[in-house]
Amino acid sequence: MPSGNNGPKLPAGLSGTNLRIGVIRASWNEEVVNRLADGVAKALNRLSVKEVTWVSVPGCLEIPLAAQLLAQSGNFDSLVVIGAVIRGETTHYELVSEGAAEGVLRVQLDSGVPIGFGLLTVENHQQAMDRSEGEGGHNVGEEATEVAVQMALLATDWHPTI
């Protein structure tokens, strides 16, 4: 069953025109991540973000280190992370999903650089497809990008050196 789209509505006139956004994508579960990346690109375009750097890492557990490196560089107003962890037959799912989420949160809090969280943690392939839909559908990559822009603007308002 699709998760729906019950997220907050975007503020009128939201624009990322002057923002520098880094996007970190996992290579694992490539079909799903490509769909999330399409959502990221769509949101970046719609929100007029022109300065974007894309970085690929092997899997979701590598995302926190990449996020830390980008955040520490001082070259980004916010980051977006995308990837997909799909439950299998072992506890690997829990280790990767919890480790990635905790790592991303830690980087965000330690660095002060906002991170739009687009990591899917789902039970099966169909759930991943339901959360990475195309035009007009539910796409967590698109949503994470909207969050990254909103939070970058908030950070700029309250901490102008970021």
Sequence and secondary structure as in RCSB ss.txt:
>XXXX:A:sequence
MPSGNNGPKLPAGLSGTNLRIGVIRASWNEEVVNRLADGVAKALNRLSVKEVTWVSVPGCLEIPLAAQLLAQSGN
FDSLVVIGAVIRGETTHYELVSEGAAEGVLRVQLDSGVPIGFGLLTVENHQQAMDRSEGEGGHNVGEEATEVAVQ
MALLATDWHPTI
>XXXX:A:secstr
           TT   TT EEEEEEESSSHHHHHHHHHHHHHHHHHTT  EEEEEEESSGGGHHHHHHHHHHHT 
 SEEEEEEEEE  SSTHHHHHHHHHHHHHHHHHHHH   EEEEEEEESSHHHHHHTB  TTS BHHHHHHHHHHH
HHHHHHHH TT 
